[in-house]
Amino acid sequence: MRFYAGKLLELVGILLVGVALLYGIAQDSMKLELYLGGIGGGLFVLGWWSEGRARAGDG
């Protein structure tokens, strides 16, 4: 189950980074673009870490 939760976090993180880039281009708002991009990147890394632990058999 942890594997699929990690994959879901990765997907949400990638989508959030994409939305951040599109929003930053459309609205010319670098501050919000970096904020959303950072959150998306953090979610992706959290999912990647969780997925790796699940594959290794720790969870």
The first five atom37 places (N, CA, C, CB, O) and aatype in JSON, in Angstrom:
{
  "aatype": [12, 1, 13, 18, 0, 7, 11, 10, 10, 6, 10, 19, 7, 9, 10, 10, 19, 7, 19, 0, 10, 10, 18, 7, 9, 0, 5, 3, 15, 12, 11, 10, 6, 10, 18, 10, 7, 7, 9, 7, 7, 7, 10, 13, 19, 10, 7, 17, 17, 15, 6, 7, 1, 0, 1, 0, 7, 3, 7],
  "atom_mask": [
    [1, 1, 1, 1, 1],
    [1, 1, 1, 1, 1],
    [1, 1, 1, 1, 1],
    [1, 1, 1, 1, 1],
    [1, 1, 1, 1, 1],
    [1, 1, 1, 0, 1],
    [1, 1, 1, 1, 1],
    [1, 1, 1, 1, 1],
    [1, 1, 1, 1, 1],
    [1, 1, 1, 1, 1],
    [1, 1, 1, 1, 1],
    [1, 1, 1, 1, 1],
    [1, 1, 1, 0, 1],
    [1, 1, 1, 1, 1],
    [1, 1, 1, 1, 1],
    [1, 1, 1, 1, 1],
    [1, 1, 1, 1, 1],
    [1, 1, 1, 0, 1],
    [1, 1, 1, 1, 1],
    [1, 1, 1, 1, 1],
    [1, 1, 1, 1, 1],
    [1, 1, 1, 1, 1],
    [1, 1, 1, 1, 1],
    [1, 1, 1, 0, 1],
    [1, 1, 1, 1, 1],
    [1, 1, 1, 1, 1],
    [1, 1, 1, 1, 1],
    [1, 1, 1, 1, 1],
    [1, 1, 1, 1, 1],
    [1, 1, 1, 1, 1],
    [1, 1, 1, 1, 1],
    [1, 1, 1, 1, 1],
    [1, 1, 1, 1, 1],
    [1, 1, 1, 1, 1],
    [1, 1, 1, 1, 1],
    [1, 1, 1, 1, 1],
    [1, 1, 1, 0, 1],
    [1, 1, 1, 0, 1],
    [1, 1, 1, 1, 1],
    [1, 1, 1, 0, 1],
    [1, 1, 1, 0, 1],
    [1, 1, 1, 0, 1],
    [1, 1, 1, 1, 1],
    [1, 1, 1, 1, 1],
    [1, 1, 1, 1, 1],
    [1, 1, 1, 1, 1],
    [1, 1, 1, 0, 1],
    [1, 1, 1, 1, 1],
    [1, 1, 1, 1, 1],
    [1, 1, 1, 1, 1],
    [1, 1, 1, 1, 1],
    [1, 1, 1, 0, 1],
    [1, 1, 1, 1, 1],
    [1, 1, 1, 1, 1],
    [1, 1, 1, 1, 1],
    [1, 1, 1, 1, 1],
    [1, 1, 1, 0, 1],
    [1, 1, 1, 1, 1],
    [1, 1, 1, 0, 1]
  ],
  "atom_positions": [
    [[0.82, -1.2, 0.0], [0.0, 0.0, 0.0], [0.86, 1.25, 0.0], [-0.93, 0.01, 1.2], [0.5, 2.25, -0.62]],
    [[1.99, 1.2, 0.7], [2.87, 2.36, 0.75], [3.43, 2.69, -0.63], [4.01, 2.1, 1.73], [3.66, 3.86, -0.95]],
    [[3.65, 1.66, -1.44], [4.15, 1.87, -2.79], [3.18, 2.75, -3.6], [4.37, 0.51, -3.51], [3.6, 3.7, -4.25]],
    [[1.89, 2.42, -3.54], [0.89, 3.17, -4.31], [0.68, 4.57, -3.74], [-0.44, 2.42, -4.33], [0.42, 5.51, -4.49]],
    [[0.79, 4.72, -2.44], [0.7, 6.05, -1.83], [1.88, 6.91, -2.3], [0.68, 5.96, -0.28], [1.72, 8.1, -2.56]],
    [[3.06, 6.3, -2.38], [4.23, 7.02, -2.88], [4.05, 7.44, -4.33], [0.0, 0.0, 0.0], [4.39, 8.56, -4.7]],
    [[3.53, 6.54, -5.14], [3.28, 6.87, -6.55], [2.26, 8.0, -6.68], [2.78, 5.63, -7.31], [2.41, 8.87, -7.54]],
    [[1.23, 7.99, -5.83], [0.23, 9.04, -5.87], [0.85, 10.39, -5.48], [-0.94, 8.7, -4.92], [0.57, 11.41, -6.11]],
    [[1.69, 10.4, -4.45], [2.37, 11.64, -4.06], [3.27, 12.15, -5.19], [3.19, 11.42, -2.78], [3.34, 13.36, -5.43]],
    [[3.96, 11.24, -5.86], [4.8, 11.64, -6.99], [3.96, 12.29, -8.08], [5.56, 10.44, -7.55], [4.34, 13.32, -8.63]],
    [[2.83, 11.67, -8.4], [1.95, 12.21, -9.44], [1.43, 13.6, -9.07], [0.77, 11.26, -9.7], [1.46, 14.52, -9.88]],
    [[0.96, 13.74, -7.84], [0.45, 15.04, -7.38], [1.56, 16.08, -7.41], [-0.15, 14.93, -5.97], [1.32, 17.23, -7.78]],
    [[2.76, 15.7, -7.0], [3.89, 16.63, -7.02], [4.24, 17.1, -8.42], [0.0, 0.0, 0.0], [4.46, 18.29, -8.64]],
    [[4.28, 16.18, -9.36], [4.6, 16.54, -10.75], [3.51, 17.45, -11.32], [4.76, 15.27, -11.63], [3.8, 18.44, -11.99]],
    [[2.25, 17.1, -11.04], [1.15, 17.93, -11.55], [1.2, 19.34, -10.94], [-0.21, 17.27, -11.24], [0.95, 20.32, -11.64]],
    [[1.52, 19.43, -9.66], [1.58, 20.73, -9.01], [2.72, 21.58, -9.57], [1.75, 20.56, -7.51], [2.57, 22.8, -9.71]],
    [[3.84, 20.97, -9.88], [4.95, 21.72, -10.5], [4.53, 22.22, -11.87], [6.22, 20.83, -10.61], [4.84, 23.35, -12.24]],
    [[3.83, 21.39, -12.64], [3.34, 21.81, -13.95], [2.36, 22.97, -13.85], [0.0, 0.0, 0.0], [2.45, 23.94, -14.62]],
    [[1.44, 22.88, -12.91], [0.48, 23.97, -12.7], [1.21, 25.25, -12.28], [-0.57, 23.58, -11.63], [0.87, 26.34, -12.72]],
    [[2.21, 25.09, -11.44], [2.98, 26.25, -10.99], [3.67, 26.93, -12.18], [4.03, 25.84, -9.94], [3.67, 28.16, -12.28]],
    [[4.25, 26.14, -13.07], [4.91, 26.72, -14.23], [3.92, 27.44, -15.14], [5.65, 25.64, -15.02], [4.18, 28.55, -15.6]],
    [[2.79, 26.8, -15.4], [1.78, 27.44, -16.24], [1.23, 28.72, -15.61], [0.63, 26.47, -16.52], [1.06, 29.73, -16.29]],
    [[0.97, 28.67, -14.31], [0.46, 29.85, -13.62], [1.49, 30.98, -13.63], [0.08, 29.5, -12.17], [1.14, 32.14, -13.85]],
    [[2.74, 30.63, -13.4], [3.79, 31.65, -13.4], [3.94, 32.33, -14.75], [0.0, 0.0, 0.0], [4.19, 33.53, -14.82]],
    [[3.8, 31.56, -15.82], [3.89, 32.13, -17.16], [2.67, 32.99, -17.48], [4.05, 31.02, -18.21], [2.8, 34.09, -18.01]],
    [[1.49, 32.48, -17.14], [0.25, 33.19, -17.48], [0.06, 34.46, -16.66], [-0.94, 32.26, -17.27], [-0.36, 35.48, -17.19]],
    [[0.37, 34.4, -15.37], [0.11, 35.53, -14.48], [1.35, 36.38, -14.2], [-0.45, 35.04, -13.19], [1.26, 37.42, -13.55]],
    [[2.5, 35.93, -14.68], [3.76, 36.63, -14.45], [4.0, 36.83, -12.95], [3.77, 37.99, -15.19], [4.35, 37.93, -12.51]],
    [[3.79, 35.76, -12.18], [3.93, 35.8, -10.74], [5.02, 34.82, -10.31], [2.59, 35.47, -10.04], [4.74, 33.64, -10.1]],
    [[6.24, 35.3, -10.19], [7.35, 34.43, -9.83], [7.24, 33.93, -8.4], [8.67, 35.17, -10.02], [7.63, 32.79, -8.11]],
    [[6.71, 34.74, -7.49], [6.63, 34.36, -6.09], [5.74, 33.13, -5.91], [6.1, 35.51, -5.25], [6.14, 32.17, -5.26]],
    [[4.53, 33.16, -6.47], [3.62, 32.03, -6.34], [4.13, 30.82, -7.12], [2.22, 32.42, -6.82], [3.93, 29.68, -6.7]],
    [[4.77, 31.06, -8.24], [5.32, 29.97, -9.04], [6.38, 29.2, -8.24], [5.94, 30.51, -10.35], [6.37, 27.97, -8.23]],
    [[7.26, 29.91, -7.57], [8.29, 29.26, -6.76], [7.69, 28.56, -5.55], [9.33, 30.27, -6.31], [8.13, 27.47, -5.17]],
    [[6.69, 29.16, -4.95], [6.03, 28.58, -3.79], [5.36, 27.25, -4.16], [5.0, 29.56, -3.21], [5.57, 26.24, -3.5]],
    [[4.55, 27.27, -5.21], [3.86, 26.05, -5.64], [4.84, 25.01, -6.18], [2.81, 26.39, -6.72], [4.67, 23.81, -5.96]],
    [[5.86, 25.47, -6.88], [6.88, 24.55, -7.38], [7.64, 23.87, -6.26], [0.0, 0.0, 0.0], [7.96, 22.68, -6.35]],
    [[7.92, 24.6, -5.21], [8.61, 24.02, -4.06], [7.75, 22.99, -3.34], [0.0, 0.0, 0.0], [8.24, 21.94, -2.94]],
    [[6.48, 23.29, -3.19], [5.57, 22.33, -2.57], [5.44, 21.08, -3.43], [4.17, 22.97, -2.34], [5.48, 19.96, -2.92]],
    [[5.3, 21.27, -4.74], [5.2, 20.12, -5.65], [6.46, 19.28, -5.64], [0.0, 0.0, 0.0], [6.4, 18.05, -5.63]],
    [[7.61, 19.94, -5.64], [8.87, 19.2, -5.57], [9.02, 18.44, -4.27], [0.0, 0.0, 0.0], [9.49, 17.3, -4.25]],
    [[8.59, 19.06, -3.19], [8.65, 18.39, -1.89], [7.74, 17.17, -1.84], [0.0, 0.0, 0.0], [8.12, 16.14, -1.29]],
    [[6.54, 17.29, -2.41], [5.63, 16.14, -2.44], [6.21, 15.01, -3.3], [4.26, 16.56, -3.0], [6.1, 13.83, -2.95]],
    [[6.84, 15.38, -4.41], [7.45, 14.36, -5.27], [8.55, 13.62, -4.53], [8.0, 14.99, -6.55], [8.62, 12.39, -4.57]],
    [[9.42, 14.35, -3.85], [10.53, 13.73, -3.12], [10.0, 12.86, -1.99], [11.49, 14.81, -2.57], [10.52, 11.77, -1.74]],
    [[8.96, 13.32, -1.29], [8.36, 12.52, -0.23], [7.79, 11.21, -0.78], [7.25, 13.33, 0.48], [7.95, 10.16, -0.17]],
    [[7.13, 11.28, -1.93], [6.6, 10.07, -2.56], [7.7, 9.15, -3.03], [0.0, 0.0, 0.0], [7.6, 7.93, -2.9]],
    [[8.76, 9.72, -3.58], [9.89, 8.93, -4.06], [10.56, 8.21, -2.9], [10.91, 9.84, -4.78], [10.93, 7.04, -3.01]],
    [[10.72, 8.91, -1.79], [11.32, 8.32, -0.6], [10.43, 7.2, -0.05], [11.55, 9.39, 0.47], [10.93, 6.13, 0.33]],
    [[9.15, 7.44, 0.01], [8.21, 6.45, 0.52], [8.17, 5.21, -0.38], [6.81, 7.06, 0.64], [8.13, 4.08, 0.11]],
    [[8.18, 5.43, -1.67], [8.16, 4.32, -2.62], [9.43, 3.48, -2.5], [8.0, 4.83, -4.05], [9.37, 2.25, -2.55]],
    [[10.55, 4.12, -2.35], [11.82, 3.4, -2.2], [11.86, 2.55, -0.96], [0.0, 0.0, 0.0], [12.36, 1.42, -0.98]],
    [[11.32, 3.07, 0.14], [11.27, 2.3, 1.38], [10.34, 1.1, 1.23], [10.81, 3.19, 2.55], [10.61, 0.03, 1.78]],
    [[9.26, 1.27, 0.5], [8.32, 0.17, 0.3], [8.95, -0.93, -0.56], [7.02, 0.68, -0.37], [8.75, -2.12, -0.29]],
    [[9.71, -0.55, -1.56], [10.37, -1.54, -2.42], [11.45, -2.3, -1.65], [10.99, -0.85, -3.67], [11.7, -3.49, -1.89]],
    [[12.1, -1.6, -0.72], [13.18, -2.24, 0.04], [12.61, -3.19, 1.11], [14.07, -1.17, 0.71], [13.36, -3.96, 1.7]],
    [[11.31, -3.13, 1.36], [10.7, -4.03, 2.32], [10.66, -3.48, 3.72], [0.0, 0.0, 0.0], [10.39, -4.22, 4.67]],
    [[10.91, -2.18, 3.89], [10.9, -1.57, 5.22], [9.5, -1.21, 5.67], [11.77, -0.34, 5.25], [9.29, -0.93, 6.85]],
    [[8.55, -1.2, 4.77], [7.24, -0.73, 5.18], [6.16, -1.59, 4.68], [0.0, 0.0, 0.0], [4.99, -1.32, 4.95]]
  ]
}
